[in-house]
Amino acid sequence: MSTQIIITLPDDIYQRAERFARLANCDVASILVDTIQLSIPRLSVGTLAILSLSLSFLINKSWC
């Protein structure tokens, strides 16, 4: 299943993706999908709980 989205990219980011797509003989959308898939790790429920607690601690911690 896929979800279609519309994103606005800065010109320089789009140009980089476009150049890379040309070199790889792919379309820009495929390059962006692959980049996102490789950039966002798959997280288990347990990992998400630990990450959530860690972030909550860091956000609420007093650094004084």
Backbone as XML, in Angstrom:
<?xml version="1.0"?>
<chain id="A" units="angstrom">
  <residue number="1" name="MET">
    <atom name="N" x="0.842" y="-1.174" z="0.000"/>
    <atom name="CA" x="0.000" y="0.000" z="0.000"/>
    <atom name="C" x="0.888" y="1.238" z="0.000"/>
  </residue>
  <residue number="2" name="SER">
    <atom name="N" x="0.474" y="2.245" z="-0.708"/>
    <atom name="CA" x="1.236" y="3.487" z="-0.786"/>
    <atom name="C" x="0.331" y="4.670" z="-0.501"/>
  </residue>
  <residue number="3" name="THR">
    <atom name="N" x="0.921" y="5.721" z="0.009"/>
    <atom name="CA" x="0.219" y="6.970" z="0.234"/>
    <atom name="C" x="0.877" y="8.028" z="-0.612"/>
  </residue>
  <residue number="4" name="GLN">
    <atom name="N" x="0.090" y="8.731" z="-1.380"/>
    <atom name="CA" x="0.631" y="9.790" z="-2.224"/>
    <atom name="C" x="0.660" y="11.087" z="-1.421"/>
  </residue>
  <residue number="5" name="ILE">
    <atom name="N" x="1.794" y="11.793" z="-1.484"/>
    <atom name="CA" x="1.931" y="13.073" z="-0.794"/>
    <atom name="C" x="2.486" y="14.112" z="-1.760"/>
  </residue>
  <residue number="6" name="ILE">
    <atom name="N" x="2.319" y="15.353" z="-1.384"/>
    <atom name="CA" x="2.922" y="16.469" z="-2.127"/>
    <atom name="C" x="3.887" y="17.145" z="-1.171"/>
  </residue>
  <residue number="7" name="ILE">
    <atom name="N" x="5.133" y="17.325" z="-1.608"/>
    <atom name="CA" x="6.115" y="18.008" z="-0.763"/>
    <atom name="C" x="6.704" y="19.185" z="-1.527"/>
  </residue>
  <residue number="8" name="THR">
    <atom name="N" x="7.148" y="20.158" z="-0.783"/>
    <atom name="CA" x="7.847" y="21.296" z="-1.352"/>
    <atom name="C" x="9.300" y="21.197" z="-0.923"/>
  </residue>
  <residue number="9" name="LEU">
    <atom name="N" x="10.182" y="21.110" z="-1.898"/>
    <atom name="CA" x="11.614" y="20.995" z="-1.630"/>
    <atom name="C" x="12.315" y="22.289" z="-1.993"/>
  </residue>
  <residue number="10" name="PRO">
    <atom name="N" x="13.355" y="22.646" z="-1.247"/>
    <atom name="CA" x="14.192" y="23.759" z="-1.686"/>
    <atom name="C" x="14.783" y="23.422" z="-3.053"/>
  </residue>
  <residue number="11" name="ASP">
    <atom name="N" x="14.966" y="24.430" z="-3.883"/>
    <atom name="CA" x="15.466" y="24.211" z="-5.244"/>
    <atom name="C" x="16.759" y="23.406" z="-5.274"/>
  </residue>
  <residue number="12" name="ASP">
    <atom name="N" x="17.682" y="23.712" z="-4.374"/>
    <atom name="CA" x="18.970" y="23.010" z="-4.406"/>
    <atom name="C" x="18.822" y="21.524" z="-4.082"/>
  </residue>
  <residue number="13" name="ILE">
    <atom name="N" x="17.915" y="21.179" z="-3.191"/>
    <atom name="CA" x="17.694" y="19.769" z="-2.859"/>
    <atom name="C" x="17.072" y="19.047" z="-4.049"/>
  </residue>
  <residue number="14" name="TYR">
    <atom name="N" x="16.101" y="19.684" z="-4.691"/>
    <atom name="CA" x="15.480" y="19.053" z="-5.857"/>
    <atom name="C" x="16.512" y="18.871" z="-6.973"/>
  </residue>
  <residue number="15" name="GLN">
    <atom name="N" x="17.340" y="19.868" z="-7.182"/>
    <atom name="CA" x="18.349" y="19.771" z="-8.242"/>
    <atom name="C" x="19.339" y="18.648" z="-7.966"/>
  </residue>
  <residue number="16" name="ARG">
    <atom name="N" x="19.718" y="18.485" z="-6.703"/>
    <atom name="CA" x="20.614" y="17.386" z="-6.341"/>
    <atom name="C" x="19.956" y="16.039" z="-6.615"/>
  </residue>
  <residue number="17" name="ALA">
    <atom name="N" x="18.687" y="15.916" z="-6.227"/>
    <atom name="CA" x="17.956" y="14.670" z="-6.464"/>
    <atom name="C" x="17.790" y="14.416" z="-7.959"/>
  </residue>
  <residue number="18" name="GLU">
    <atom name="N" x="17.519" y="15.466" z="-8.705"/>
    <atom name="CA" x="17.333" y="15.337" z="-10.146"/>
    <atom name="C" x="18.629" y="14.885" z="-10.835"/>
  </residue>
  <residue number="19" name="ARG">
    <atom name="N" x="19.754" y="15.492" z="-10.441"/>
    <atom name="CA" x="21.049" y="15.089" z="-11.013"/>
    <atom name="C" x="21.366" y="13.636" z="-10.683"/>
  </residue>
  <residue number="20" name="PHE">
    <atom name="N" x="21.131" y="13.265" z="-9.441"/>
    <atom name="CA" x="21.396" y="11.887" z="-9.025"/>
    <atom name="C" x="20.494" y="10.915" z="-9.779"/>
  </residue>
  <residue number="21" name="ALA">
    <atom name="N" x="19.239" y="11.285" z="-9.955"/>
    <atom name="CA" x="18.297" y="10.430" z="-10.684"/>
    <atom name="C" x="18.756" y="10.223" z="-12.124"/>
  </residue>
  <residue number="22" name="ARG">
    <atom name="N" x="19.231" y="11.288" z="-12.748"/>
    <atom name="CA" x="19.740" y="11.156" z="-14.116"/>
    <atom name="C" x="20.919" y="10.197" z="-14.170"/>
  </residue>
  <residue number="23" name="LEU">
    <atom name="N" x="21.848" y="10.346" z="-13.233"/>
    <atom name="CA" x="23.022" y="9.468" z="-13.195"/>
    <atom name="C" x="22.629" y="8.008" z="-12.947"/>
  </residue>
  <residue number="24" name="ALA">
    <atom name="N" x="21.605" y="7.802" z="-12.130"/>
    <atom name="CA" x="21.164" y="6.453" z="-11.786"/>
    <atom name="C" x="20.138" y="5.913" z="-12.782"/>
  </residue>
  <residue number="25" name="ASN">
    <atom name="N" x="19.780" y="6.742" z="-13.743"/>
    <atom name="CA" x="18.776" y="6.358" z="-14.745"/>
    <atom name="C" x="17.441" y="5.986" z="-14.080"/>
  </residue>
  <residue number="26" name="CYS">
    <atom name="N" x="17.029" y="6.805" z="-13.111"/>
    <atom name="CA" x="15.777" y="6.604" z="-12.371"/>
    <atom name="C" x="14.989" y="7.911" z="-12.390"/>
  </residue>
  <residue number="27" name="ASP">
    <atom name="N" x="13.743" y="7.821" z="-11.972"/>
    <atom name="CA" x="12.973" y="9.057" z="-11.834"/>
    <atom name="C" x="13.220" y="9.658" z="-10.449"/>
  </residue>
  <residue number="28" name="VAL">
    <atom name="N" x="12.990" y="10.948" z="-10.325"/>
    <atom name="CA" x="13.277" y="11.671" z="-9.078"/>
    <atom name="C" x="12.462" y="11.093" z="-7.921"/>
  </residue>
  <residue number="29" name="ALA">
    <atom name="N" x="11.205" y="10.759" z="-8.168"/>
    <atom name="CA" x="10.359" y="10.217" z="-7.098"/>
    <atom name="C" x="10.965" y="8.949" z="-6.499"/>
  </residue>
  <residue number="30" name="SER">
    <atom name="N" x="11.483" y="8.070" z="-7.345"/>
    <atom name="CA" x="12.101" y="6.834" z="-6.843"/>
    <atom name="C" x="13.330" y="7.123" z="-5.995"/>
  </residue>
  <residue number="31" name="ILE">
    <atom name="N" x="14.118" y="8.088" z="-6.434"/>
    <atom name="CA" x="15.310" y="8.475" z="-5.662"/>
    <atom name="C" x="14.904" y="9.009" z="-4.296"/>
  </residue>
  <residue number="32" name="LEU">
    <atom name="N" x="13.880" y="9.846" z="-4.254"/>
    <atom name="CA" x="13.433" y="10.413" z="-2.976"/>
    <atom name="C" x="12.847" y="9.338" z="-2.067"/>
  </residue>
  <residue number="33" name="VAL">
    <atom name="N" x="12.073" y="8.412" z="-2.621"/>
    <atom name="CA" x="11.516" y="7.319" z="-1.819"/>
    <atom name="C" x="12.640" y="6.471" z="-1.232"/>
  </residue>
  <residue number="34" name="ASP">
    <atom name="N" x="13.599" y="6.098" z="-2.062"/>
    <atom name="CA" x="14.720" y="5.286" z="-1.578"/>
    <atom name="C" x="15.503" y="6.018" z="-0.498"/>
  </residue>
  <residue number="35" name="THR">
    <atom name="N" x="15.725" y="7.312" z="-0.688"/>
    <atom name="CA" x="16.468" y="8.107" z="0.295"/>
    <atom name="C" x="15.731" y="8.155" z="1.628"/>
  </residue>
  <residue number="36" name="ILE">
    <atom name="N" x="14.429" y="8.355" z="1.583"/>
    <atom name="CA" x="13.635" y="8.391" z="2.818"/>
    <atom name="C" x="13.651" y="7.025" z="3.495"/>
  </residue>
  <residue number="37" name="GLN">
    <atom name="N" x="13.479" y="5.957" z="2.721"/>
    <atom name="CA" x="13.492" y="4.604" z="3.299"/>
    <atom name="C" x="14.809" y="4.304" z="3.994"/>
  </residue>
  <residue number="38" name="LEU">
    <atom name="N" x="15.907" y="4.750" z="3.416"/>
    <atom name="CA" x="17.216" y="4.487" z="4.006"/>
    <atom name="C" x="17.524" y="5.411" z="5.182"/>
  </residue>
  <residue number="39" name="SER">
    <atom name="N" x="16.843" y="6.537" z="5.253"/>
    <atom name="CA" x="17.135" y="7.536" z="6.286"/>
    <atom name="C" x="16.359" y="7.331" z="7.578"/>
  </residue>
  <residue number="40" name="ILE">
    <atom name="N" x="15.209" y="6.692" z="7.498"/>
    <atom name="CA" x="14.362" y="6.524" z="8.678"/>
    <atom name="C" x="14.415" y="5.060" z="9.099"/>
  </residue>
  <residue number="41" name="PRO">
    <atom name="N" x="15.008" y="4.786" z="10.257"/>
    <atom name="CA" x="15.130" y="3.388" z="10.683"/>
    <atom name="C" x="13.775" y="2.796" z="11.067"/>
  </residue>
  <residue number="42" name="ARG">
    <atom name="N" x="13.650" y="1.481" z="10.862"/>
    <atom name="CA" x="12.454" y="0.779" z="11.339"/>
    <atom name="C" x="12.606" y="0.610" z="12.853"/>
  </residue>
  <residue number="43" name="LEU">
    <atom name="N" x="11.564" y="0.948" z="13.588"/>
    <atom name="CA" x="11.620" y="0.873" z="15.041"/>
    <atom name="C" x="10.540" y="-0.067" z="15.558"/>
  </residue>
  <residue number="44" name="SER">
    <atom name="N" x="10.909" y="-0.912" z="16.501"/>
    <atom name="CA" x="9.935" y="-1.789" z="17.139"/>
    <atom name="C" x="9.179" y="-0.994" z="18.201"/>
  </residue>
  <residue number="45" name="VAL">
    <atom name="N" x="8.096" y="-1.564" z="18.700"/>
    <atom name="CA" x="7.302" y="-0.893" z="19.736"/>
    <atom name="C" x="8.157" y="-0.643" z="20.971"/>
  </residue>
  <residue number="46" name="GLY">
    <atom name="N" x="8.982" y="-1.616" z="21.356"/>
    <atom name="CA" x="9.851" y="-1.448" z="22.525"/>
    <atom name="C" x="10.860" y="-0.335" z="22.332"/>
  </residue>
  <residue number="47" name="THR">
    <atom name="N" x="11.427" y="-0.265" z="21.141"/>
    <atom name="CA" x="12.394" y="0.787" z="20.838"/>
    <atom name="C" x="11.722" y="2.149" z="20.869"/>
  </residue>
  <residue number="48" name="LEU">
    <atom name="N" x="10.506" y="2.226" z="20.339"/>
    <atom name="CA" x="9.771" y="3.490" z="20.351"/>
    <atom name="C" x="9.486" y="3.941" z="21.777"/>
  </residue>
  <residue number="49" name="ALA">
    <atom name="N" x="9.154" y="3.012" z="22.664"/>
    <atom name="CA" x="8.872" y="3.358" z="24.057"/>
    <atom name="C" x="10.120" y="3.908" z="24.727"/>
  </residue>
  <residue number="50" name="ILE">
    <atom name="N" x="11.251" y="3.262" z="24.506"/>
    <atom name="CA" x="12.512" y="3.719" z="25.096"/>
    <atom name="C" x="12.890" y="5.087" z="24.535"/>
  </residue>
  <residue number="51" name="LEU">
    <atom name="N" x="12.764" y="5.247" z="23.225"/>
    <atom name="CA" x="13.082" y="6.518" z="22.593"/>
    <atom name="C" x="12.182" y="7.620" z="23.125"/>
  </residue>
  <residue number="52" name="SER">
    <atom name="N" x="10.903" y="7.340" z="23.283"/>
    <atom name="CA" x="9.950" y="8.316" z="23.796"/>
    <atom name="C" x="10.320" y="8.743" z="25.217"/>
  </residue>
  <residue number="53" name="LEU">
    <atom name="N" x="10.659" y="7.770" z="26.061"/>
    <atom name="CA" x="11.058" y="8.097" z="27.431"/>
    <atom name="C" x="12.349" y="8.908" z="27.458"/>
  </residue>
  <residue number="54" name="SER">
    <atom name="N" x="13.297" y="8.541" z="26.625"/>
    <atom name="CA" x="14.572" y="9.262" z="26.571"/>
    <atom name="C" x="14.366" y="10.700" z="26.119"/>
  </residue>
  <residue number="55" name="LEU">
    <atom name="N" x="13.568" y="10.876" z="25.074"/>
    <atom name="CA" x="13.302" y="12.240" z="24.586"/>
    <atom name="C" x="12.554" y="13.054" z="25.624"/>
  </residue>
  <residue number="56" name="SER">
    <atom name="N" x="11.589" y="12.431" z="26.279"/>
    <atom name="CA" x="10.832" y="13.117" z="27.322"/>
    <atom name="C" x="11.761" y="13.570" z="28.444"/>
  </residue>
  <residue number="57" name="PHE">
    <atom name="N" x="12.678" y="12.698" z="28.845"/>
    <atom name="CA" x="13.639" y="13.039" z="29.893"/>
    <atom name="C" x="14.502" y="14.224" z="29.468"/>
  </residue>
  <residue number="58" name="LEU">
    <atom name="N" x="15.011" y="14.180" z="28.239"/>
    <atom name="CA" x="15.877" y="15.250" z="27.757"/>
    <atom name="C" x="15.143" y="16.584" z="27.640"/>
  </residue>
  <residue number="59" name="ILE">
    <atom name="N" x="13.905" y="16.528" z="27.194"/>
    <atom name="CA" x="13.121" y="17.754" z="27.026"/>
    <atom name="C" x="12.788" y="18.369" z="28.381"/>
  </residue>
  <residue number="60" name="ASN">
    <atom name="N" x="12.485" y="17.524" z="29.363"/>
    <atom name="CA" x="12.047" y="18.024" z="30.676"/>
    <atom name="C" x="13.189" y="18.242" z="31.665"/>
  </residue>
  <residue number="61" name="LYS">
    <atom name="N" x="14.391" y="17.816" z="31.316"/>
    <atom name="CA" x="15.529" y="17.935" z="32.230"/>
    <atom name="C" x="15.937" y="19.389" z="32.393"/>
  </residue>
  <residue number="62" name="SER">
    <atom name="N" x="16.156" y="19.754" z="33.622"/>
    <atom name="CA" x="16.649" y="21.104" z="33.912"/>
    <atom name="C" x="18.164" y="21.080" z="33.812"/>
  </residue>
  <residue number="63" name="TRP">
    <atom name="N" x="18.725" y="21.927" z="32.981"/>
    <atom name="CA" x="20.167" y="21.960" z="32.773"/>
    <atom name="C" x="20.859" y="22.948" z="33.696"/>
  </residue>
  <residue number="64" name="CYS">
    <atom name="N" x="20.126" y="23.466" z="34.679"/>
    <atom name="CA" x="20.717" y="24.443" z="35.618"/>
    <atom name="C" x="21.341" y="23.752" z="36.802"/>
  </residue>
</chain>
